């Protein structure tokens, strides 16, 4: 039985460093293709080296294949993170052109009256329909979860939400019509 070198020994580190340095251009190419950016690829490849430096590579049959797989996985993780950040973050320049639309006291009052009217309209609905509407529209719960809570099909939940919305809109239109007739 042969004795393997300690993963943190100088011999092991030199071996890893040699593999890394001799294959760095190929590793960068792999990471660049996935991340779409050379500087991000540099970060990914460097991160892969530091991660491997802390792990035991002595028991891995093909250290080079393992190194490429680590770079690939880190690149994919980086790409997903960047995609998510770009989806939810707007460029800073967009914030410079935002106009401050302060609501007037009349607009605030009208909005509060509308909210009160919607609250009254929801109180007129059957309890299950009101629950479905509030869970979906106010709490953001998926319709399938609401259906499970109520013991009904997701299709019925969809109809309940639609009917509640139609009812609320009808109440708002009725109020607006009454207001228009008075003025």
HUUR-V529911 format. One record per pair of residues at least 12 apart in sequence whose ideal C-beta (glycine too) atoms are under 7 Angstrom apart, sorted by the first residue. I is the first residue (numbers start at 1). J is the second residue. D is the distance in whole Angstrom. If there is no record, write none. Layout:
i-><I | I>
j-><J | J>
d-><D | D>
This chain:
i-><4 | 4 | 5 | 7 | 7 | 7 | 12 | 12 | 13 | 16 | 16 | 16 | 19 | 19 | 19 | 20 | 20 | 23 | 23 | 24 | 27 | 27 | 27 | 27 | 28 | 28 | 28 | 30 | 30 | 30 | 30 | 31 | 31 | 31 | 31 | 34 | 34 | 34 | 34 | 35 | 35 | 35 | 40 | 44 | 44 | 44 | 44 | 45 | 47 | 48 | 48 | 48 | 48 | 51 | 52 | 52 | 114 | 117 | 117 | 117 | 118 | 121 | 121 | 121 | 122 | 122 | 125 | 125 | 128 | 128 | 129 | 129 | 129 | 130 | 132 | 132 | 132 | 132 | 132 | 133 | 133 | 133 | 136 | 143 | 143>
j-><58 | 59 | 58 | 56 | 57 | 58 | 57 | 58 | 53 | 52 | 53 | 57 | 63 | 64 | 67 | 49 | 67 | 64 | 67 | 45 | 45 | 67 | 68 | 71 | 41 | 42 | 45 | 68 | 71 | 72 | 75 | 44 | 45 | 71 | 75 | 72 | 75 | 76 | 79 | 75 | 78 | 79 | 78 | 71 | 74 | 75 | 78 | 71 | 74 | 67 | 70 | 71 | 74 | 70 | 67 | 70 | 172 | 171 | 172 | 175 | 168 | 167 | 168 | 171 | 164 | 168 | 164 | 167 | 150 | 160 | 160 | 163 | 164 | 164 | 146 | 150 | 157 | 160 | 161 | 160 | 161 | 164 | 161 | 157 | 158>
d-><5 | 7 | 6 | 4 | 6 | 5 | 7 | 6 | 7 | 6 | 6 | 6 | 6 | 6 | 6 | 5 | 7 | 6 | 7 | 7 | 5 | 7 | 7 | 5 | 5 | 7 | 6 | 6 | 6 | 6 | 7 | 4 | 5 | 5 | 4 | 7 | 4 | 6 | 6 | 5 | 5 | 5 | 6 | 6 | 5 | 5 | 5 | 6 | 6 | 7 | 5 | 5 | 5 | 6 | 6 | 6 | 6 | 6 | 6 | 6 | 5 | 6 | 5 | 4 | 7 | 7 | 6 | 6 | 6 | 7 | 5 | 6 | 5 | 7 | 5 | 7 | 5 | 4 | 6 | 7 | 5 | 4 | 5 | 5 | 6>
